[in-house]
């Protein structure tokens, strides 16, 4: 060491004051690179708020995408290092963000390190991290898995690493990863022997849940999912443990890296089976198994949205008060984003028109399309698009940075964890509703359809996707939304408030570009869209000033759902699950009974089943009673061992009143057309049309027309595919859309079984109309009607669809909330959709 260096070190030591305020550290200690030596006003405001609360264990921070939360997170952790609380770790969703965080740290002079990788040898934690000299930046999965480098409770392979402060960036993605790492997923294509052993083990139990669903699973239908009854799971737990133990080796990574987390939790674990996979997942993620997380002195959570923040409590055990009092800062300029949904603007605009428009812009700009599945990707690939696969997406995106613009790129089912900065993406297309991969999530969506819990998750996934391509105050892009289900979701009034005020403002402005053109020709509507796209892509000063005003006023103009009720429920849910782990029946009762107050029917049924699940290991008889109650509220849930059937009396409901109420769900008249197009697209007699989609379309049709609807065949062996209840008529409907021939004996027998189902449950037998949806109204020679029923044959179905589309176009001519009862009655009557017209107009008598 030179004499000059030695004197500097001695002088610094004599005068050093241990500063821990993150803002003081930034300006007085850290040495930044040029043009990175300042904090934005919003960053300073956030850090000042955090400094006042730095002693709290759990703190949640909400900052919009592009607001500089990476630097904030690094400064918080560096401040804690200076406070000498112990090692600090910054947790990212994936390796791409690990590199981004490390690069950011180097710009600001913040000391960071990464996990030491020695080829095939085991990874090690760096000494600079252990000795609290620098912040460790790694993935959340690196911390949270059954072979964690930070140590797992009960495992001797690693010593548990104490942590002073950890920060989770992109909290919602990390929640999904935590559940994934605590679960075991068995793919039929990869582990067919183990899959079949599980299927054989629960063979009889699955049959009792529905022979039709069981047969579909046996055939390999991945769209059919069934949950193993909790009593069957408990009774066969020893065999389950043996099956998993036999496969617990490094060759089976799906088991090996989850086994130590889940093996002690199997008693309170759920099992789901579909035609292509099995998922075993705990009701409560065992965070206690990773002491580095569970016992960290400080836990900081950063997120762009609080839409499903309640999962931070129920899934990760973050303190409720941290969610109730997050640190927020005022909105900052995040760049300009124009959101367009062309098919909502004019009913004649087709997907092909939108795709061709995007292909045209891909000649000059980078156009990135996010699709929910590979099938949807194929449509774009036919237009010359390149697919970025998830296993190599980090490298592909890095290469895209260095390519000249003019690329059409497809990304499959990934809506977060990607920074598509500046020229990387000027046009972003979200083509289709984000889909769930986990069986538990898929079945929960079915169990709790239209629940605030479910819809908030959907909105959060969409909003994450919308945020991919505007990453700074100088960035700009056009976002185009496509897909029937996605457009239906954003066009439903109750869902709008689930989005942030900024997104609501951007959606509303996008529609205003073509306001009034829906009654003109398609070319004028398209011209209005193109003008808007060109203006945004040019980043004109006029557009930038307008957009800034638009977003600044959004928080005063648009209402956002308060999720605090969900936070309270999540807290009670977690307390109930912990009480179940401790086998404390009294505490389970106290928390679950508080939780069950003021719930919708769907949510009450869901939580009643959870209540039964938790009680089953303590009081099996009470559990069965609760499950019977849950099944009575929602008969798509687990079917109990015994059900008591009693004949019910019709609940009188007025079709016009219900129809009118349905219309009020839609934001604009064009949204009604989208809903009807979605229904008619699946009403096709063909062996190529998935029968489940057809039955769902029949269900949606009944609901749209104002009937009480259900799909009993999803829940019981002898119920019909579809059931519509009206004020004076009940329609028992069997769907045979895959049939190629005339009506067979098996098909008539199924309809007669459904008639007997109705007769066993309902008193109004004379009001029942049995209907078969079948391309033919003629019986095969060896078949007899044995009773009256009617058929919606190919000709009548075609007429029904034409009339339904015409009805929707008439309805689209006015605002959904402006129709009177008399007008709606007249419209339904004109198109023969009143309940007393349906049979005579849209069915034919069966012919022998």
Secondary structure, 3 states (H helix, E strand, C coil): CCHHHHHHHHHHHHHCCCCCCHHHHHHHCCCCCCCCCCCCHHHHHHHHHHHHCCCCCEEEEECCCCCCHHHHHHHHHHHHHHHCCCCEEEEECCHHHHHHHHHHHHHHCCCEECCECCCCCCCECCHHHHCCCCEEEEEHHHHCCCCCCCCCCCCCCCCCCCCCEEEEECHHHHHHHHHHHCCEEEECCCCHHHHHHHHHHCHHHHHHCCHHHHHHHHHCCCCCEEECCHHHHHHCHHHHHHHHHHCCCCCCHHHHCCHHHHHHHHHHEEEEEECCEEEEEECCCCHHHCHHHHCCCEEEEEECCCCCCHHHHHCCCCCHHHHHCCEECCCCCCCEEEEECHHHHCCCCCHHHHHHHHHHHCCCCCEEEEECCHHHHHHHHCCCCEEECHHHHHHHHHHHHHCCCCCEEEEECCCCCCCCCHHHCCEEEEECCCCCCCHHHHHHHHHCCCCHHHHHHHHHHHHHHHCCCCCCCCCEEEEEEECHHHHHHHCEHHHHCCCCHHHHHHHHHHHHCCCCHHHCCHHHHHHHHHHHHHHHHHCCHHHHHHHHHHHHHHHHHCCCCCCHHHHHHHHHHHHHHHHHHCCCHHHHHHHHHHHCCCCCHHHHHHHHHHHHHHHCCCCHHHHHHHHHHHHHHCCCCCCCCCCCCCCECCCCCCHHHHHHHHHCCECCHHHHHHHHHHHHHHCCCCCCCCHHHHHHHHHHHHHHCCCEEECHHHCCCCCCCEEEECCCCEEEEEECCCCCCCECHHHHHHHHHHHHHHHHHECCHHHEEEEEECCCCEECCCCCCCCCCEEECHHHHHHHHHHHHHHHHHHCCCCHHHCCHHHHHHHHHHCCCCCCCHHHHHCEECEC
